[in-house]
């Protein structure tokens, strides 16, 4: 009897694990069908597993946005008062590094609600950029022109997220994407959609 139980438990564990992996794979494929891509890169410098979700904008945007609590050195500089792009919320300013090509728009975009949503994550980064900048030259080879235009948004965090956590990350990505697009509608001046090497702050 004991031997049978010992045999059944590993088999059940393998079966359930296979089912969970299949569900995760199906969910990821569904996201891809909807136009979103979920990647699990490993950072070359620290070998840390990441989860990132990205999507193309319908049209390129002039608005460069970089909001990150992943940049430890820059965040430390911000706490020491070296970085000067702040929103006035000390909890947010001490944790996040902000870079942009339009400070007024970024501050307006980062409502208290969005700040709270970002603060709910330990490590998080949202940014806009080009295929050749945010992604790599290997991505989207079918797109022949405009690969240096700001047409991608990405949100990423540490760890290999699955299911509900991916949905949470995606929902935050939606909110930040929509806020970016809404802010960009009030853009004044030249609308440069090509990224520059030293873009932002």
N, C-alpha and C positions, 0 to 999 in steps of 0.2 A: 504493500500500500504506500509506504513512505517513498519507495523508489519510483512509483508511478507519479506521485506528486512532484518529486524532484524533476522528473522528465517533463511533466506538463507545464510547469512554471516557465522554464526557458523557451519552450515552444510558443506559449501564449505571449511571452514578452517579445519574441521575434515577430510574431504575427501582428501584434498591436503596433510595434515600432514600424513595420512595413506599411501598415495602414496610415499611420500618422505622416510618414514620409510621402506617401502617395497623395494625401490630402494637401500637404504643403506644396508639393510639385504642381498639383492641379490649381491651387490658389495662385501660385506664381504665374502659371500659364494664363490664367484668367486676367491677371493684371496686365500681362503683355498684350492680350487681345484688346484690352481697354486702352492701350496706348502707353502704359506705364511699364517700366522695366525695373526689376529688383535684381541687384547684384550683391555678391558677397565677396568683395575684394579683401586681400590681406595687405596691410600697410607694409611696404618694403622696409621702412626704417625701424619699426618697432615690432613687426610681425603680429600686429593686433588685427583680429577679425572685425570686419565692418559690415554693416548693412546699409545699402544706399538705394534710393528710389529716384529715378529721373524720368523726365518727359520733355518732349519738344513743345515750345510755345507754338501757337497757330501762326504767329508772325514774330520776327525778331523784335526785341525790346531795347530801347536805349538805356534802360535802368539797370545799373550794376548793383547787385545786392550781395553782401557777404555778412552773415550772422553766425557766429561760431563760439561754442564753449570748448571746442576741441584743441584750440591753439593755447596751450598751457603757458608758454613764455609770454605771448602777447597779452593774455588775460592777467598775468602777474604784473606786467607793465601798467595795465589799466588800473589795477588796485593801488599801484604806487603813484598814480596820477600822471603817468607819462602819456598815455593815450588820451585824446581830448574829444573824441566823438562819443558822446554820452546822451542818454535820453532823460536823465534826471531821476531815475529809480536806482538807488544804490545797490539793491539786491541784483538787479539786472546788469547794471554797469560794471559791477565787480566780477561778474561771471562771464559776460559776453564781449567778444571783440566784434566791432562793426567796421565795415569798409564799404564805400559806395562812391559813385560819381555824382551824387546829389544828396547832400546831407539833410536838407530841409524835407525832401520827399521821404527819406528813410525814417526820420524821426516821426513824421506824420503817419507813416505806414505802421510803425510799431506802437499800436494802441496798447493800453493797459491789459486788455484781454489777450492780445498776442504775446505780450511779455510774460504773462502768467502761464500761457500754454507752453512757451519755450522753457521757462524755468522749471516746469514739471519734469523735464528730461535732464538727467545728469550730464550727459555729453551729447550735443546735437549741433548740426551745422546745416544751414540753408544757403544756397548761392545760385546766382545766375551766371551764365557764361556761354562759351562757344563749344562746339563739338570737339575741336582740336585742343581746347583748354580744359574743360571739365572732364571730357571723356578722353579718348586717344584717337590716333589716326586710323585705328582698326575698326572703330564703330561707324555704323551707318554708311558703308561704302557706296550705297545707292544714291546718296546725296552728293552731287558733284560740285555744286556751287554753294557759296554762303557758309562754308564750314568754319569761317572765322567770325561769323556773326553771332550776336548774343541771342541764341535761340533755344537754350536748354536751361531748365531749372533742376536742381538736385537737392535732396535732403538726405542726410546720412547720420549714423550714430554707431557707437561701439557694439560689438556682439553680433551674433547671427540670429536675428529676430525671426519669429514664425507667427503665422496666423494672426491672433488678436493684436499682438504687438506691432506687426507689419501694418495692420489696419489703422492702428493709432498713429503710427508714423506717417502713413499715407494721408490720413485726415488732416494732420498738421501741415503736411506738404501742400494739400489743397488750399488751406487757409492762407498760407504764406504766398502761394502762387497767385491766388485771387487778389490778395492785398497788393502784391507787386504790380499786377495788371491795372488795378484801380488807381494806384498812385501814378503809374506811367501815363494815364490819360490826362493828367494835369501837367505833364512835362512842358517846360517852356525852354525855348532856345533850340539850337541845332540838335537833331536826333541822330547821334552817332551810334550805329548798331554794331560796328566792328569792334572787337575787343582790342585792347592795347596791352602790351606786356606788363607795364607798371600801372595797371588799372586800379582805380580806387585809392584807398589810403594805405 
